[in-house]
Amino acid sequence: MKCPKCNLEMKTNLYKGVEYDQCKSCGGLWFDALEAEELVEIRGAAELDTGDPKEGAKMNKKWEVKCPKCSVPMLPVHDLEQPHIQLESCPACHGTFFDAGEFKDFCEETFMDRIKDWRARKR
């Protein structure tokens, strides 16, 4: 499978029985429908996001991408609990792509994240 952001090869991995794909180049992560939600519930899953968050921030600027599974244009989505996290989701197969560093952030919502998000909603 090719990465939707940099179009290079992704490697399939397994973490505690859940399969996911990680780009060998940019470090982005692809999860089929509901895999990310399943992994978030597993202690330590944030550690599978080994990509460089600085590289992820650069790649996050690329929004017009196609699903690596079904080639449908993906939609930018913000996590409701952490609106500063923008990922890409496929409206057809419901897969999700996280740029490097985003899944770790998604898993490790901190007290400061909640304060920042609360302040952002107040503006």
C-alpha positions in Angstrom: 0.0 0.0 0.0 1.2 3.5 -0.8 1.2 6.4 1.7 -1.5 9.0 0.9 0.8 11.9 1.7 4.2 11.0 0.2 3.2 8.1 -2.1 5.9 5.8 -0.8 5.5 2.3 0.5 3.9 1.6 3.8 4.8 -1.3 6.0 2.1 -3.5 7.7 2.6 -4.0 11.5 0.8 -5.7 14.3 0.4 -4.3 17.8 -1.3 -6.5 20.4 -3.5 -8.1 17.7 -4.4 -5.0 15.8 -3.0 -4.5 12.3 -1.9 -1.0 11.1 0.3 0.4 8.4 3.2 2.9 8.8 4.9 4.9 6.0 8.6 4.0 5.8 9.4 7.6 4.7 7.2 10.2 6.5 6.2 8.0 9.4 2.4 8.5 8.9 0.0 5.8 10.2 -2.9 4.3 8.4 -5.7 2.5 10.3 -8.6 0.7 8.8 -12.1 1.5 10.2 -12.1 1.6 14.0 -8.5 0.3 14.4 -7.3 3.6 15.8 -10.2 3.7 18.3 -9.4 0.1 19.3 -5.7 0.9 19.8 -6.3 4.0 21.9 -7.8 1.7 24.5 -4.6 -0.4 24.7 -2.1 0.9 27.2 1.2 1.9 25.5 -0.3 2.0 22.0 1.0 5.6 21.6 4.5 4.2 21.3 3.8 2.7 17.8 3.8 6.3 16.5 7.6 6.4 15.9 7.6 9.1 13.2 9.1 12.6 13.6 6.3 15.0 14.7 8.2 17.8 12.8 7.9 15.8 9.6 4.3 15.1 10.5 3.6 18.8 10.9 5.0 19.5 7.4 2.9 16.6 5.9 -0.2 17.8 7.7 -0.3 20.8 5.3 -1.1 18.4 2.4 -4.8 18.0 2.5 -5.8 16.9 -0.9 -5.0 13.2 -0.6 -6.6 10.0 -1.8 -7.4 6.9 0.4 -4.6 4.3 0.0 -7.3 1.5 0.1 -10.0 2.7 -2.3 -8.6 5.9 -3.9 -11.5 8.1 -2.8 -10.6 11.7 -1.8 -10.1 11.8 1.9 -11.6 14.5 4.2 -9.8 16.5 6.8 -11.2 15.7 10.2 -10.6 17.2 13.6 -10.9 15.1 16.8 -13.8 16.4 18.8 -11.9 16.0 22.1 -8.7 17.5 20.8 -9.6 19.9 17.9 -5.9 20.8 17.3 -5.4 17.3 15.8 -6.3 17.2 12.2 -6.3 13.8 10.5 -7.6 12.5 7.2 -10.5 10.1 6.9 -12.0 8.2 4.0 -15.7 8.7 3.6 -16.0 5.4 1.8 -14.1 2.8 3.8 -13.8 4.9 7.0 -10.0 4.4 7.2 -8.0 7.1 9.0 -4.5 8.5 8.3 -2.5 10.2 11.1 0.6 12.2 10.2 3.7 11.4 12.3 3.1 12.5 15.9 -0.6 12.8 15.6 -1.5 9.4 16.9 0.7 9.8 19.9 -1.0 13.1 20.6 -4.4 11.5 20.0 -3.6 8.8 22.6 -2.0 11.0 25.2 -4.5 13.8 25.7 -3.1 15.8 28.6 -4.6 18.2 31.0 -2.9 21.1 29.1 -4.5 19.8 25.9 -8.0 20.1 27.5 -7.2 23.6 28.8 -6.0 24.7 25.3 -9.0 23.2 23.6 -11.4 24.8 26.2 -9.8 28.2 25.6 -10.0 27.7 21.8 -13.7 27.0 22.0 -14.3 30.2 24.1 -12.8 32.4 21.4 
